[in-house]
């Protein structure tokens, strides 16, 4: 989830549930190849985030080979090849889900990475371009090329969001491959994921984590605002520490706005948090919130938010 699942975000999610598997942000194999040091800073992770997969996208075999070696040297648990992102910019470059229209190239990418590393290689993709007719064949080809695991977002490219995910083709595909298969798409809680697990080996949670790392907890979000503040403090501290105050404060705003809603007076605090310019300022506002003993109105807090089209990469669950 580009723009969201950076190191600080992953650490917060692991704080809630240390047992989960984490993925880095969507990272370009070309970028790793041509500007390794700059991009490596984007891939940095804390030991607490393990097990962690480096999620890489592209189409160039040579740059994927470099990326595989860099990710191996950095100590990742595995490498995830993104063949599912539906962003218009990504698809126009023939990356992401566009590789489903060139399966032979997709298999070569998988084979190249598998040969360049001793780490497990996973593939993230979708049901297909406009239907799921080729899903079984594609996943069998990915397995033969060296994929150790596949995650399927249970929607197509043509209908990427705002419709229910369709897991039946994923359950059927699982019967035709021998490697672990994870499901993804519209999962809103740990229990929801377990309900949709079927014959799959696991599931991923994406958009439902925004402002809610407790989505990985069996008990869900603490109902009292006071009981959520320690996580918000840690998130703010880790993000600003890792990216510097100027960049970190700009980026923490969207997270804090996702955290703060569902209680009387939330609008005022959200307005202030949308303008924070220092860690100290964030902490002052959170300290003020700690004096308020609110029980969150879940009907307001859980109201769906319409995401802008420009945030497509940030919404690739």
N, C-alpha and C positions, 0 to 999 in steps of 0.2 A: 504494500500500500504506500506508494510513493507520496512523500510529504507527511506521512503519519508514523509509520513503523520504524522510526529511527531507534538508536540505542536506548535513549531515555524512556521511550514508550515501551520498548521490549522489557526493560528492567522493571518497570512498573507492573506490567502484566505478570512477570515472573514473581514479583513480590506477592501478588495475589494468589498465584498458583505455581509453585516451583516445578511442577511436573510437566508443564506444557512444552511443546516444541515451538521455536520461534523462527521467523524468516526475516531477512534483511529487507530493506526497501528495494524496489525495482532498480537494478543497476546495469548500465550498458557495458557489454563485453568490449565494444570499441573504445569506450572511455577508459576502461581498465588497461587496455592494450596501449593506447596512445598517450595517456596521462595518468599513469598508474598511481603516483604518489598522491595526487589530488583526490582521485576516486577512492583510493585505499582509506583515506580519512573518512569518507562517507560509509565505508564498510566496517569501520572499527566497532568492536563490541566488547562488552564487559564479560568476564568469566561467568558471572551469574546468569547470563543469557543462554548458556549451553543447556541442551543441545540446540544448535543454531545452524540454519541453512543459508548460504549466500544465494540470493535470487538474482539471476543474470539473464539478460535478453540480448538479442541480436540475430545475425544471420551469417556472419563471416566466420568461416572455420578457423582461420589463423588467429583471429582475435579471441575466439572462444578457447583455443588452446592456451593462449597467454592467460586468460581469465581463470581458467581451471588451475593453472600452476600458482597464480597469485593467491587464489582462495585457499588452496591446499597449504601454502606456506603461512598463511595468516591463521591457520588453525581452526577453520570451520569444521563442523560436524559432517556437512554434506553440501552439495551444490544443486540448486534448483533451477531448471531451465524454463523460463516463462514463455510459453507458447499459447497464452490465453488472453493477454491484455487486449481490450477492444478499443483503446484510445485511437481516435482518428489519425493523430500524428504518428503513432507507433505503427498502425496498420499501413499507412501511406508509405512508410519506410520499409514495408514488407517484413516487419518484426512482429512479435507477439502472436496473436491468433492468425495473422496472415500466413504463418508457416503451415497452418492446417491445409492451405491450398497448394502447398508444395511439400507433400509428405516425404519425398525422397531427400530433400534438403534437411528437413527436420530430423530424419533418421541419421543423416551424416553429422549433424550438430551433436546429437546424443552420442554417437560413436566416437567423435573427436574428443569430447569432454571425458567420456568414460576411459579412453585410452591415455589421456593426459593426467589423470589423477587416480589415487587409490581410495578416494572418498566415494561414498554412495552418491549416485546421481538420480535426482527426481525430475519429473516433468509436470508442469502446471499447464492445463489447457481447459478447453470448453467442450460442450457436447459436439460442436461442429460449427460450420459457417452459418448455415440457415436451418439445419436439421441434424439429427444424431445418426444418420444412416451410416456414416463411415467411422463411427467411434470405435467399434470393436477392432476393425482392421488397423486403425491408426495406433491403438494401444498395443496390439500384438506386434506391430512393427517397431514401436518404441521399446518394448521389452526385448525384442530380438537385437536391437541396436545397442543395448546396454543399460537401459533405464532400470533402476532398482525400486522405484516407487512412482506412482502417477497420482496426481490430484486433479479431479474434474470439477470445474465450476459448472453446475447443472443448468446452464442456460447457453444459448447459441450466441454467435457474434451479432446476428441480425436483431435479436431481442435480448440485449445484454442486461437490462435492469427493468424494474417496475413491473415485472410479471413474476409469478411464483416460480421458484426453481423446480426443475423436473428431474427427479432422481431415478425414476424407473430405468432409463437407458444405462445409467451408471451401475445399478444393481445387476442388470443383464450383462454388461461388459465384464464385470468382475468375475463372472462364471467362465470367461474365456481367456483369462490371463493368470499367471502364477505369482505375480509380484503384488505387494501391498497397494491398495487403492484407497484414496481418501476422497471424501465428498465435500462440497463447498457450495455456498450460494444461499443467501437469505437466512442463515442459521442465526437465531437471536439469543440463544442461551446454551449453557452446557446441557441442560435437559433436552432442549430442542434438538441439539446435535445427536444425543443418544437415541432419541425417538426416531431420527432419520437414518441412523447408522445402518440398519438392515444387515446385509452380508459384507459391508465394507470394513476396512481395517482402522478407520479413524475419520476425523473431519476437521475442517478449518473454520475459524470464525473470523470475519473481516470487519465490515462496517459496524456491526453491533458493539465493537470494542471502543468506538469513539466516545470519549467521556465516561467509559464504563469498563475499566479493566476487570471489574468484579464479575463480568460475564463469564469468566473462567472459574468462578467460585460456585460451589454447590449451593451456597446460601444466597447468592446473588448480591445486589447492591445493599449496603447498610441503609436502613430506612432513615436514619438521622444524619443530617448534614455534618454534625460534629465528628461522626465516626468515619467520614470520608476525607477529612482534611489532611491527615498524615500522608495519604497517597498523593494528594495534590501538591503538597509541599515537596515530597521526594521527586515527583515528576518535574516540577519547576526547577528545583535545585540541579538535578542531573542534566536537564536539557540546556540550561543556561551555562552550566559549568563546561559542558562538552562543546558548545557552539559559540561561546562568548556572549556578552550581555546584549549587544545590539541585535545579532541574528537570533539568539536564543529567546529574547523577549518578544520579538515579532512572531516567532513560531509557537511559543507557549500560549499565546492569546487564544488561538482557535481551540486548543485543548481545554483551557480554563472555561471558555464559553460553553463547551460541551458538558463540562462537569457541573456548572452552576445554572440550574434551572429547576422549576418545580416547587418554589416556595415564595411566599410573600416578600417582595422587595428584591427578588432576584434580578429584575431588569436594571435596577440601579447599580448593583454590583457588577453585572455583566458589562454595563457601559464603562465602568471604571477599569475593569480587567481588559477591555478591548484596547486600552491606551497605555498599558503598563510599559515602562521603559527601563526598569531595573529589577533585579531579584528582590532587593529590599522593599520595593513598592509592592511587588506580588505578595511578599510575606506579611506586610502591614494589612493588606486587604483580607488575606486568609485568617490573620489573627482576629480581625474584626468579626469575620464570619464565625469564628470559634466561640464567640460570646452569645451567638444566637442558637437557641435550642429548637430547631425546626425539624418536623417530620416531613419528608418530601412527598409531594402529591405525585404519585407515579403516573396518573392519567395525563398530567401535563408533561412530566419529564420524559415519558416514553412516546410522546406524539411524534410521528414521522417527520423527518426533515428532508425537504427536497434539495438534492445536491446539484450544484451547477455543472453544466456539461464540461466546463473547463477543468473540472476536478476528476475527470475520468480515471486517470492513472491512480489517483488517491482512493478510488472506489473499486479497484480491481480486487475483489475479495479473494 
